[in-house]
């Protein structure tokens, strides 16, 4: 091969080898990709078949459609439940128009004693927008388990009993998915801010 052609040919071969090396490095290196859409995996309200305080059927579909706040308790509760429902009543009054963007529910964890009639009488002392829920223990259990609510019947002697239960309000978005909580006797302004956020951002 002539001397004047040898060096350009070597340079061309070296360039091609470097180009191939760069292509291999680029193809095997990390790339920016669109993150896959994953399904919601947090707490979500279960399907259930229960009854409201008017004796009408109520299920998951009656909770969906707009954000909701649920409190789990019982009418024989001496302090936590009436205090929380009074707070809920006050919050709904102070929210103004935002209150109508939220569903409010009181779910009994003592369906043995909390019949629709008992719930109706009990809830008459609070905001009429709070809808009571009761029914079979099995359906109540499905609902509470889906949202991580604790409750347990406790014998107090003499044929009487009470019910230990989670003392918080659970917030759900319009699709029935966990949005947040409001603690028992939480600071009033903090609770109102949470509810306003739920009313305005809970539609998904």
N, C-alpha and C positions, 0 to 999 in steps of 0.2 A: 504494500500500500504506500502511495507517495507520502513523504513526510508532511507536506503541506495540508493533507486531508486527515492525517491521524489525530491531531490534537482537537480539531473541531468535532470529530466523531466521538472522541472520548468525553468531551464536554457535554455533548448531546445525551450520551448514555447516562452520565452522572446526573444530569438534570432530570431525565425520565425516572431514574431510581428514586431521587429525592421526592419527585412528584407523587410516585406510588406510595412512598412511606407516609407522606402527609395525608394522602387520601385514606390510607388504612387507619391512621391515628384519628382523623376526623370522624370516620364512620363508626369507630368503636368507642368514642368519647361520649360524655353525657350530653344530652340535648334537652332543650326546653320543650316540654310537652304540656298540652292542656290537661289539667287534673281531671280524672274521671268523676262523674257525678255519682255520689254515693247515697244510699238510702238513709233516711232518718233512723238513728239507732238509740235515741234517748227515750225516757218514759213517755208513754202515750196512753190515753184513756182507752180502756177495753170496751168492747161491745157488751151491753147489759140490757136486761129487761126488768124494769122496776116500776114503781108507781109514785106519782106526786101527791101532794097533800089534798088535792081535789079528787083523788081516786083515778086520775087519768094515767094511761100508760106513758112511761118516759124511758127513752133509751139513748144510746150514743148520738144518734142523728139529731136529737133535741138539744144537745149540748154544742154540737158543731155549728159552724156558720158564722160565729163571731167569738171573740175571746171570752173566756169564762174564768170565774174564781169560785172554787169549791172549798167548803169547810166541812169537816167530818166530826160529828159529835152526837149527842143524844139529849132528849128533852129532860131527863132526870138529872142531868149534869148540874151541880150546884153553883159553879162559878165560871169556869173557863168558857163554856158554850154560850151562856147568856151574855157574858162580857164581849166575846168575839162577835156575836151577832149584833150586839149594840154598836160595836165599832164598825162593822160592815154597813149597818144602817147609816151611821154618821158619814162614812166615806162616800156612799152613794149620793147622799144629799149634797155633799161638798163638791163632788165631781161635776155637777151640773149636766150639760148635754153629753159629756163623755160617759156618764153612767149608763146611758141607753145603748152604748156600744159594747157593753159588757154583760154577759149572763152571770147571775149570782145564784149559787145552789148550796143548800144545807143537806148533807147526806147523813142519815142516821146510821150509827153503828150499833144500834140497839133496836133492831126491827121487831123483836119480841114484844116490846112495850110501845114502840113508836108506830102506831097504826096511822093511816092517812088522817083520820079524825083528830088524833092526838097532835100530829104535826100541824094540822090546820089551826087548831086552837093556840098552840105554842107560837107559831110564826106570826099570828095576828098582832103580836106586840112589836114586830120589827117591820122593816121596809117591805111593802107588798111585792117588790120585784124579786125578793129572795124566794126561790122555788124549793120546796122540800122534796126529799127523795127517800123512799123506804121500800121494803119488799122482802123477798126471801133472803135468808142468810147467805145462801150460795151465790146469788147475784151481787149482793153487797160485797162479798169476799172477792169476787172477780174484779170489781171496780177498785176496791182499795189496794189490792195487790198490784194492779197495773200502774198505780201512781206511788207505790212505796209507802202507803199509809199504814201505821201500826194501830191495832186496837186489840184489847183482850178483856173478856168478862172476868170480873173479880168478885168472889163470894165474900160478902160482908157479914154473914151469919144471920140466923133467924129467917132464912128463906129469902133474904134480900141480896142484892148485888149492885155493883157499880161497873163502869167500863173505863179502863185506862185507854187513852187514845192520843194520837198525834195532835198537838195543839197549834196548828198552823193553817193558813189558807194556801191552797195550791192554785197557781195561775196557769192557764192553758191558752195556747193560741187558737185561732179559728179552725184549725184542723185537729184540735184535741191533743196537741203536743205540749209537753212541759215547757213553761215560759219562765217560771220563778216561784218564789214563795213569799209570804208575809208572816213573820213570826208573831207569836202571841204577845200582845201588848207592845208591839214594835212602835218606835217613834211615829207619831201621827203624820208628820210631814213626809217622812220617808215612805210610809205606806201609801199615802196619796200620790206621791211621785211615781211609785211603782205601778199603781193602778192607772194613772194617766198614760204612762208609757205602754202599758198593756192595751189600753183603749186605742192608742194611736199607731202602735207598731205590731199589734198582735194579729193583724189580718195578713195571712200568708197564703 
